[in-house]
Amino acid sequence: MALSPYFMPIDAGDNAFTVEAPKIKFGAGALAEIGQDAAALCMTRIAVFTDRVVKDLPALATVTEALQGAGLNFEVYTETEVEPTDRSFKAAAEFARQGKFDGYISVGGGSVMDTAKAANLYATYPDDFLAYVNAPVGQAKPVPGPLKPHIACPTTFGTASECTGIAIFDFLEMEAKTGIANARLRPSLGILDPTNLASLPPLVLGANGFDVFSHAFESLTARPFTHRAKPATSSARPLSQGANPYSDLACRESIRLIGDHLVSAVNDPTEDDYEALMFAGMLAGIGFGNAGCHIPHAMSYAVAGLVRDYQPPGWPSNHAMVPHGISVIVNAPAVFRFTGPACPDRHRLGAQAMGASAEELADQAPGDALANRIEEMMRATGIPNGLTGVGYSMDDLDNLVSKAAPQRRLLDNAPLAIAESELRKIFTDAMRYW
């Protein structure tokens, strides 16, 4: 393909990609306009989803005051679990069914936005819980039709759930993360107000920032859309299409912003840092919402699902958990050393954008240079030292591999083939970095 040699077609590969652009409002103070936005979407009875911490923050007060000012009826749901589970999705769906709402607003992080998506889906089109869940855990049934309007208002910047048709949860029975992926889950509007980030503790900022980087760089290095089998019909083209020229544009700038601002945002933040990080999160959401992630995210589901006793500072939780951004980035250096030879130019670009020097790039393979730079930034932002830092050891290797191996939607999106033997090697290398 003329736009990049990376997209050269192969026999039986796809010849087209789709552009699914979210509708976004971005800017300091934008959240105060939500009453007008909800009215414009014809919402009259609204479910406002949040969690037990965000309910006491200025963001929720801004939303409720704006809705009251617009004369709109609403109920606030605060029982969202941080790192949601099938149990909490079901509880939220029951609240939504009983409430008979005609609109949804989510105020919080990815957990809140994903919970609102699931509640909207199951209240609008009731079905067995696993019907819509990604295969092989669930049946991956298509969403039958349009959902009720949903305005997503992130108070963090890592998940970019406001940009995507993806809702992630812990499936307790399997001790693994999975999710629901369908374009109809994408919110009708995302309102990104960078002033919301001032309430985030340092480690939360760091984890969110590395989640943004992972979204962007995994999308940049995903298998090309031309290397995915051409679908039988245009409607069968998947949400995660593989790297494409549109996703590339967003991902490259997102990585640059993270490289320039993440360390300072964690250690001595400014308003410029908050604005840059939230914009980077939006760009990465646009990127991976079209291209999809791969190995680090597949591994992260096992890391989060098998957690025993790790409780990170700064997160509101009464149970052990590995926050999503941490569960991804503790794997990333080992992954990118592995994937570097598959697309060295893209790994070199990532290393440069994250701040690797010309000397480092001259002396090291691109994947190694990127991995080393990530490790430096992990140390500078207080991220745990690999899998041992969140409570794992080599004794857990078999379980980690067995939980990650079924995540074929993600693994098959990688730039090279990966089976259990490769996963075992990467998990081993990710145990400790320094």
N, C-alpha and C positions, 0 to 999 in steps of 0.2 A: 504493500500500500504506500502510495507516495508520501503520506503524512509521516510515516516512520517505518524503518525496516522491521521494527518489532511486530508490526501488524501484517507482515507478508502472509498471504492466504496459504492454506494447505488443502489438499484434496478432502472433500466432504466437510470442510470447515464452514463456519458461518460467514456471510458476506455483508452483514448489516448489524448495527447496534442501535439501540433506542436511547433517547434522552428523556429522563424522568426528572424534571427540575422542580424542587420544592418551592412553595411560595413563602418568602421570608420577609420579615420587617426587622431591621437592624438599627440600633442606636441607643445611646444613653437616654433614659426616660421613655423609651417606646412602650414600656409595659403599661403606662398610665392610659394609653389609648384603647385598652382591650374592651372596654364597654362598647365603644363604637364598632370595634371589629366583630364582637359577638352579635351585635344587632344586625350588622351587614350580612352575616351568615344566617340570619333568620332564627337565631337561638332565642327561645323564650323560657325554657326550663332547663337549667344547666347543672351538670355534675362537675364540680370542681375537685380534682384529685390533687392531693399533696401528701406529705408524710409528717411524722410527729415532730420533726425538727423544723422543717420549712414552714409549718403552720405558725410558728412564732417569729418568723423573719419578715422584714419589710416587704418582700416580694408578694407574699400572699395578701397582706393588708392593702397593697396597691391594687391588686386584682379585685378583691371584694369591694373596695370603695368605688372602683370604676364601674363594676357591675351594678351596684346599688344606684350610682349616679345615672346609669342608663335605664333604670327601672326594670331590671331583669331579675327573674326568680332563679335562685340557685341553692344547692346543698353542697356542703364541703365534706369530702371523704378523706380522713386522715390515717386510715389503717393500712396504707401501702407499706409493704416490707421493703427495706433496703436490700438489694439483690433479691428480687421477688422469686417466689416459688409457685408451683402449680396450685398449692393451697391458697396463696394470697391472690393469684389470678382468679380462682374460682370464687373467692369471697367478694372480690371487687365486681365480678360479673353479676353476682346475685344482687348486690347493691344497685347496680345499673338496671337490672331487669325490674326490680321492684319500684325503682324511681321513675320509670317511664320518661327518661330525659330525651330532649331533642337536640342536645348539644353537649360537648365535653370540653373542659379546659383542664390542662395539666400544668401544675406549677411545682417544679422540683428538678431532680436529676433524671437520668435515664430510667431508673426504677419506676418513678412516678409516671413518666410519659409512656413507657411500655405497658404499665398496668392500665392506664386509661385506654390505650389501643385495644388491649385484650378485652376489657370490660365493654367497650363499644362494639367489638366484633360479636362476642357471645350474647350480648343483650339484643343485638339487631338480628342475628342469624343463629339462634340457639342450636346446639348440636352436641354430640359427645365431645368431651374436652380434647381428646387426642385427634379429632377429625381434622383440625386445621394445623396441627403441629407438624414441623418438618419431619420428613422421612429420614432414617428408618424408625425413629421413635414413634412418630405419629403417621397419619395417613396423607398429610400434605394436601388436603382438599382445598381447591380454590375458593376464595371468598365469593359468595354467590352474587353480590351486587354492591352498590355504594353503601358506605357507612354514614352515620350521623356526623355532622361537622365537628372537628376537633381542633382547638387552638392549643399548641404546645408552647410552654413558656419555661425554657431551661434556666435553672439557677446555677448550673454547672456548665461545662463546655466540652466534656469529653465524649459522651456517647453519640452526640449529633442525632439523637432519636427524633428530634423535630424535623429532620431531613429525610428520614427513611421509612420504609414500610416493613420494619423489622421490630419484633417484640421478643426479648430474651428472658428466660426464667430458669430456675433450678428445678429439675424434675426429681423430686425427693426419692421416689421409689428406685431410680436408677443411679442416684448420687452423681448426676451429670447435668450440665447446662444444655439446653436446646432452645428452640424458639419457634416463632411463626413468622413467615416471610411472604408478604404479598403487597403489591403496589397500593392496594386499596386501604392498607393500614397507614399510609403516609398522612400526617396531619394536614388539614386544610390550610393552616397558617402556622408558622413558627415565629414567635416574637423573641428576639435576642437582644437583651438589655445588658450591656457589659457591666453596669454598676452592680448587678447581682453577684458578681464574682468576689467582691470585697468581703463577703461573709465566709469564704472558704478557708479552712485551715491549710497550712503549708503542704502537708503530705497529700491532702485531697487535690490541691492544685497540681502537685507533681504527678499524681496518678492520672488525673484527667489529661494533662498535657501529653503524657506518654501514650495514652489511649488514642489521642488525636494523631500523634505521629504514626502509631501502628496502623490505624485505619488508612492513613494516607499512603504510607510506604507499602503496605500489603497490597493496596489497590494498584499502585504504580507498578508493582512487580508481579501482579496476578498474571495468569496465562493470558495471552492476547485473545480478544473476542473472536478472532479469525481461526483460533485453534480449538474452539468449542464446536461440537457437532451442530450443524445447521438444523434448527427445529423443523418438525413436520409442518407446523403452521406458525404464522407470525405471533399468535397469541401464546404459543408455548415457549417463546424466548424467555429465559429465566431473569429474575430480578438482578442476580449477580452474573453479569454477562462476561466478566473478564476485563482486563485493561483495555481501554479504548481512548481515542484522542480527546474526547470530552472530559473523561475522568482524569486524564493526565494533567490537564491544565489546572484543575482545582487542587490536585494532590501535590504538585510541585510547589505551589505557593504556600500551601498549608505547612509543608515540611520546613520551608524557609522561615516562616513565622515562628514555628516551634523552636527551631535552632537559635533564632535571634532572641527569643523572649522567655523561654521556660525557666531557665535557671534564675534569672533576675526576678521573675514573678514569684517564685517560691521563697527567695531569700530577702528581697527588698522591692516589693511590687510598686508599680506606678499605674496610673489610669491608662497610660499607653499600653502597658503590658496586658492589662485586663482586656482592652479592646482588641489587641492583636491576637490573644489566645482565643477569645470567643469567635473572632472572624476565622481563625485557623480551624476551629472545631466545625464551623459551618461548611467551610470548603472541603474538609475531609469527609463530612457527611454527604456532600454532593458526590464526591469521588467514590466512596465505597458503597453509596446507595445505588450506583450504577455498575461499578466494577466488581465489588465484593472483596472480602478479606480472604486470608488463607491460613497458613500453618500456625502462627502464633495464637490466633483466635481459636483454632481447633484445640490446641493444647491448653488454652486458658480454661476451657470448659471443664476439663479434667481437674485442673489445679483448683478451681473454685468449688467443684462438686465434691471433692474428696477431703476438703479441709477438716482438720480436727480441732485445733485449739488456738489458731492465730486470730487475734483481735486487733485490728489496726487502730492507732490513735487518730481521732478526728472524725470517725464514722459513728453515726447513731445506730447502734446495734446491740441486741442482748444475746447474740449468739456468735459463734466463731464464723469468720468469713474472710475470704481474700477478695478485696474490691476488684472490680473488673479491670481497671487500668493496670493494677499491680499484677494480676493473674496473667495478663498479656505480656507486659514488658519483661517480666522475669524470664520468659522464654526467648525473647526477641534476639538478643545477641547470638545465642547458639543457632537460631534459625537462619539468621542472615549470613553467618559464616558458611552454612550449608547451601543456601540458595545463591550466594554470590556468583559462582561460576555459570549459573543458568542465564543471567542477564547482567554481566559485569558493568555495562555502561549505566544502567539504572541504579545499581548499588553505588557506583562512583558518584552519581548525581545526588543520591541521598546522603552520602557521607559529606560531600561539599556543602549541601544545604544545612546540615546539622552542625557544621563548623569545623570539620576535619581540615588540617592544614595541607598545603601543597606537598610538603615534605612527607607527611604521613601517607598521602595518596600515592606518592612516588615509591615509597618503600614497602607498602603493604598491598595485598590483594584488596580489591574494592569491598568485598564482603567483610574482611577482617578490619579494614579501616572504619567502616560503618559500625561494626560491633564494638570496637574499642571506644569510639566516640559516644555511643549509647551508654556504655559502662561508666565513662567519665561523668556523664550527665546524671545517671542514676545515683552515683555517689554524692554528687553536688546537691541533689534534691532529696536525699534521705530515703530512697527506694531500697527495699530489702535486697540482700545479696543473693540473687537467684532463688532457686526452689528451697534451699536450706533456710533461707531467711523467712520463709512463710511456713516452716514446720515440716518440710519433707526431707527424706533421706533416700539412699539407694534401696532401702527395704521397700519403698513405695513404688519402685520403678514399674513392676508388672501391672499394678493397678492403674497407674497414670497412663501407660500405653494402652491398656484395654479400654479405658474410658475415652481416650482421644481418637482411637482408630475408627470408630463408627462415624465420625464427623466428616463424612465424605463430601458434603456440600461445600465445605471449606477446603478440605485437603485436595480435592480434585481441581480447585481453582489456583493451586500453586504453580509456579513456573516450571516445575519438574515433578516427575512422579515420586510419590512418597508412600511407602508401605510401613508395616509395623517395625521392621528392622531399622529403617531410617528414623522413625519416631523414637525408638529406644536410644539410638545414638544421640539425638538432639536433647532428649530429656536428661540423659547422663551429662552432657556438656553444660546443661543449664543449671545443674545443681549448685554451682558456686562459681563466681567470676573473679573475685579478688580476696 
